Amino acid sequence: IKNSRLITELNRLKKIRCTLIAQAFFKVRQFGIHISPQQLKSEVGTVTIFNLKKYLLSKNLMPIECSLDAELQNLLNKWEKVVLSPQDCISLIHQSQGIAILAHPLLLGYSMDKLDSILYELKKLGLDGMEVDHPAQPVEVRGKLEKMLYKYSLVRSGGSDYHGNNYSSDNTQEVSYDTLKEIKRLRKEKYDV
């Protein structure tokens, strides 16, 4: 967590993200919709352009394919252009002596076949693990994810994915101590720490 390149990159992304989110709320106000970042946070937990767009659509405050929808999508496209590529992300994690883990793979919205092909490509780039134990991943699907872990020699990870004020015990996820021990073992093996 003290790696200077990691800190610099995270600060760069944070600054761009804040700027784009501010632009999104400005555009929403121009369309006569009054919602603050604090209101969005209380409703959905995490303030992102994607969550703002999704919220406005769910509350019928913005029709699909209107000019505001297009402007928010344009801001999302700008964000996608500034984030690190998977290869650069994995490389930065490894330079920081971290373990690169694909978080909540089912929330990415891919079919199992597509996820399998993504894992194949990410493993070639150095992916170390995948989050299997997550409250949004049903137990029956975790078995399929476990098979992918073994297929690509990945470590298991898990967690609650807690990001804000909307904490609920329904969103907790127990992760075995064996999972943590395996991640620590891999980190010691890779970096001798």
Disulfide bonds with the S-S distance in Angstrom:
none
